[in-house]
């Protein structure tokens, strides 16, 4: 008997359309998964069980009368609790949020509903999306499905775990410095950050508006593409969706590959070897001035986040978790000239990324320099050098938020301890469709291990 909760969306969609399985059966199975795993992993802030069952029955009635709405018809999708779902409070996992029920769906959620998706619930996150581990939350931390002593990555922690455990078939997260790609890598999923602005942030609680992106987490690239194309602001451009013909990847080693966990490096190099054995050319390249990307990103995100939370810091400062409050307070001391320099730096770095991409289909990097970290960890050793955990986790992802380039994380094997590793691809601005084509081709080449399942 097929366990539908472990299938990708595209396979489930075929079964629903052909009436092999009913939408109500899928929803009931997903709710059973939630009942079995949510309490121990702390994934959902709200489960919309009654609404989902009602919508499932309506979806089955539409199919019975010949009104199938497409590949998301009846598919259970989870939503990061930073994104508005009509009739449900948006808590942002914070006591400082003072939430009331949202009056309408965020634009991205509305587009999913129009396509037939069923919103199964809202997911836990790092408070206000301002963290990389999912630990600072008024609901408590979300735990890694393969090792409950570890973080699943953040800030879209609950979104990633909901998909990894079959408590949803896909999820919508946000990414300001890596918050979709980091948990995707840590949990063995696909996580897409599109080009800046391609998916509307309307109805999404902001953190740093010039860095915030909305995007999907899914089990495979095909599912991520489906969710992306459903939520995006404009229809696909055929001229930007051509298949990769050169099959060339640029690997920017300076800065990016200098500090990697030994097992992450081994997994990454093994993936490159497999790609070369299937005809891909890997060229060494460099992103000029990449060394300055942490400083550029830090000044941008701290100052914008502090401005976004100015009122909360003034009236409800004691309602934030300590770590998030500290970062927000630091942002109040970023000088205007430092922010202006950081903005100039992002333009220079954007041009450097464009130059590195000039002769290849995409750039290739690890996503996360370390495996999923232990909970309550603030530093990590890479080699013999202790580093701040937050800085390490953001090192390979945050630059592409500042420049707006599309980036995607794919699973690329496991550590000897069974923890997932992630491979990151970066594409040209406004060429997310092409990046997805590259990602699909690479997914086939490197996917030689089974996808992890929940304990």
N, C-alpha and C positions, 0 to 999 in steps of 0.2 A: 504493500500500500504506500502511495506517495505521501511524504510529509511535505505539504505545500509550504509550510512556514520556512523551509530551508531552500526553497526554489527562488531563482531570480524572477524579477517582474515579467520579463518577456515570456518565460515559460508559463507562469501563472496566467498571464493574459490570454494565451492560446487556449488554456484549459477552461477559463471562464467563458470565452467567446463560443467555444464548442459545447458548453454545458457539461463538461466532464466533471466540474466541481461548481457548486453554487457560491455566490458571493457570501451568503449567510454562513455557509460552512467555513469559508476562509476567515471571516471575521470571528466566528466562534473559536476557531483554532488559534487565531492570533491572541484573542483574549485569554485563552487557556495558557498560552505561553507566558503572557504577562503575569497571570496569577501564579505561575510556577517559578518565575525568575525575578520579578520586579522587587519583591521584598528584600531579597538577599543582595541585589546589585544596585538598588536605589536609582532606577532609570527614569521613571515618570513622575512628574509633578501633578499631573491630572490625566486620568484615563477616561475617555468619553465613551464608555461601554454602551449605555442605552442609546445614545445618538448614533453610534456606529451600527448597532443592530437594526435600528429603524432605517438608516440609509442603505444598509445591505439588502433589506427586503425590497425597498424601492428599486435598487439597482437590478435585482433579480426580475422584478416585474417589467422593467424596461427591456431587458434581454428577451423575456418571454413574448413581448409584443414587437420584437424586431428593431429595437432602438439601442443597440450596442454603441457606446460612445467612444470606443477606442481602447488602446492598450493600458490605460489607467483605470478603466471602468471597474469599480469595486475593489481596487487595490488599497490595502491599509498603509497609510503614510503617517509618520510621526513628525512633530514640529518642535523645534527648539523653543523653549519658553522665554524667548526674547522677541518672538514673532506673534502678531495678533491673530487669534482665532475667535471669530464672533461668538459672543456669549460666554467666553472663558477669560478669567483674569490673566494678564501677562505679568508674571511675578519677577522675571529676570533673576530668579533664585536669590532674591534679596529682601530683607526686612525694610530696606530703604525705598522700595518701589511703590508702596502704598497703592496696590493695584485695585482696579475695578474691572468688571467684565467688559471686554472689548466690544465696541458697537458694530464693528464689521471686520471681515477678514483682511489681513495684509494682502497686497496685490498678488504676491507669489502664491499664497494659499488659495485665493479666489480662482486663480488660473488652474490650479490643481483640481479644485472642486469642479470647475467647468468641464474639465477633461474626464471627470468621473471618479477621481480619487476619493477615498474615505479617510478623514482625519481620525486616527485611532487614539491620539492623546498628545500631550505636551511633555517635553523632555527636560530633565535636570541639566544644569550647566554651571560653569564657573561664574560666580556672581557678576552680572552685567557684562559677561563675556570678557572680563579683564583678567584672564589667567590661562595657564596652559595645562592644568592638571585636573580640573573639575572638583577640587577639594573645597574651595571656599564657596559654600552654598548654604543658604538658610535651611535647606532640606537635608544637609549632610552630603558627603562625597558620593559620587558614583564610582563603583568598583569595576576593575577589569574582569571580563567574563572568563578569562583563562587563569587568572591568579588574583584572588581578592585582596592580596596585600599590595597590589600595584594600582597605579592610576591608568585609566584608559586613554589619557590625553584629554586636552581641552582646548577651547572652552566648550565645544559641542560634544561633551562627554556622553550625556544621556542619548543623544541622537545616534552616536556611533554604536553604543552598546545595544540600543534597541534593534538595530539592523543586524549586528553580529550575532545576536541571540535568537533571531526570528520573532522578536516582539513588534516588528514592523518590516515592511518590504523595502522601504527607502525612507530617508529622512531629509528634512530641510534644516540646514545650519547656517551660521554666519562665520565669517573669516575676516579678522582685522589684522592678524599677524601670523596666521596659520591655523586658526581654530576649527577649520574643516579638515585640512590635510593632516594635522598632527594626530587627532584621534583616529582618523582613517588609517594612518600608518600603524599606530599602536594596536589597532584592533583587526588588522588584516582586511581592510575595505578599500573601496575606491572613493576618493573625495575630490570634488572639483570646485576650484575657485575660478569662475569665469573672468573675462576681461571686466575691469571696473565699470559698473553702471549697466551691464547687460541684463541683470535681473534687478527689478525695482526693490529699493529699501523702504518703500512706502509701507507703513504699518509695522516697522521693525524698530525696536528701541535702539537708538544710536549709541555708539561708543566713541569712535573717532571717524566722523563722516567722510573724510577724504580717503580713508583706508578701509571702510566697511564694505564687505561683499556678502551676497547671499548665494548659496549654492547647495548642491545635493550630496548626500552620502548614500552609497549603494553597494551592492554585492559585485557588480561588474560594470565595465565601461558602457555597455549597451544600455543598462538601466540608468546610469548617470546621465547619459545623453538624452534619454526619454524625459527625465525630470527636468533637465536643463532646458530642453526645447519647449517644454510645456510652460515653464515659468518665465522664459526670456521675453524681453520687451518687443523684439522684432522677429519676423520669420527668418529662417535660415537663408543665407545668400549662396546660391549654387556655386558662384565663383570662389567662395571661401571654403568649400567642403571637398575639394579635390583630394583624392587619395595621395598619400606620400609617395613620390616617385623617386626622389633621390635616396631615401632611406639613410640619411646622415644625421647623427646626433652629435652635438657639441658638449663636451664635458669640461666645465670650467673648474679646474683643480685649485688654482690659487684661492686662498681664504676658505672656500666651501669644503674642500676635502682635507683640510689641515687638522681638524679636530673631530675624529670619528671614533666611536666605540669599535673595538677590534672585530666583534661579530657583525656589526653593521657594515664595516668596510668589506669584510669577507663576502657578505651577502650581495653587496653592491657590485663588487668586482666579478662575482659569479654571474650576476645578471648581465653585465656587459659582455662577458665571454659568451654567454648563450646568445645574446643578440648578434654578436659578430659571427657566430656559427650559423646563423640563419640569414646572413646577408647584409646586416646593418653595419655601417661604417661609423666608428667612434673616433671623433677628432678631439684632441686636446685644444682647449680654448681658454679664454679668460674674460671676466667681466671687470673692466678697468674700474679702479676705485672701490671695489667691493668691500675692502677692509673698513670703509667708513659707513657701511650700511647699518650696523647696529646703532651708531650714534644718530644717524639721520632718522631712522625709524623711531628711536626712543624719544627724540624731541618732538616728532610729529604726534605720536600717540599720546604721550603724557599731556601735552598742552591741549590737544583737542578733547581728550577725555575729561580733563579738569574743567574745561569750558562747558562741556555737555552736562557735567554733574555739579555745576556751580551752586545751584539752588539746594540740591541734596546735601552737599558738604556744609552749607550754611545752616540748614534747618534740621537735618537728620544725620549728622556725621556719625553719631554713635550707633546707628542702625546698620552701617556697613561692616563687613568682616574686616579684621585688622589688616590683612595683606592688601586687599583692594583699596581700602581707605588710604593706606600709606602711599600707594602708587598715585592715587588721585590727588593727594595733598602735594606730592612731589611735583606734579604737573603745574601747580599754581606758581611755582618758582622758575619755570622755564621763561627766559626773557624773550621779548618779541624779536630781537635780532637773532637769537638762536633758532627760533621757529622759522624765520625768513631764510636763514642759512640752510636749514634742513630742507625747506621747500626747494631751494636751488639745488641742493644735493640730490634730491629725488629726480629732478630733471636730468642732471648729469648722469646719474646711474641708469635712468631709463634709456638714454642714448647709448650707454655702454652695453646694456642688454640687447638693444636692437642691433648693435654692431656684432655682438657675439652670435646672434641668430642669423646673420646675413647669409651664411653659406650652409645652413643646415635646417632640418625640419623642426627641431626642438632642442632645447638644452636638457641634459639629464643629470640628476643629482640624487643622493638619498633624500628622503623627506625629513626624517627625524634622526639626529646624530647618535641617539642612544635607544635601546629598547625601552618599553614602558617602564617608567621609574617606580620605585617603591613609594608608597604613600608617606606623607610627613617628611619628605626629603627636601632640603633646600639647596644642597650642593651635590655635585657629582664629579667623580674623577674620570678624566679622559687621559689615558696614560698615567702619569703621576701628578697631574696638575688639577687641583680642585677648581671647579667653575660653578657659578650660580646656575641652578637648574633651569630657571626661567630663561636665562640668556642662551643656554645651550639648546633648549627646545625650540626657540625661535630662530636660531642661527641660519637655518637653511630655507626658511619660508617667508620671513617678514618682509624682505626686500621687494618681493613681487606684489605685496599689498601696496607698498609705497609707489611703485611704478605702474601698477594696474595690469601687468601682464597676466594672461591666463596661466594657471598651473593646476596640475592634477597629480594625485598620489595613487599609486597602484601597489598591491601586495607583491612582494618579491622574495618570498621564502620566510623561513623561521630561524631563530637562533637555536643553539643547541638545547636551550631550556624551553623551547616551544613557543617563544614569543614572536609575533609577526614583525617583519621589516617592511619598509615602504620605499618605493622608487618614485621620484618626482620628475615630472616633465614640465617644461616651461615653453610656452609658445608666443607667437607674435601678437601684439595688440590687435584686438578685434578679429582674431583668427581662432577663436575657441573651437569652432567646428573642425578646422584642420587639425588642431591639437587633439581632439577626440578621435579623429581618424588615426593619427599616429599612435595614440594610446591603445586603441583597439588592436592594432597590428602588434604592438609590443606586448600587450597582455597575453596574446596567443603564444608568443615566443618564450616568455619567462614563466608562465603559469604551469609549473611542473610539480606543484605540491598541493595537497588538498587544503581547502579553506578551513580555518579553525572553527570549531563549534564550542558552545558554552559547556562549562562543567556542570 
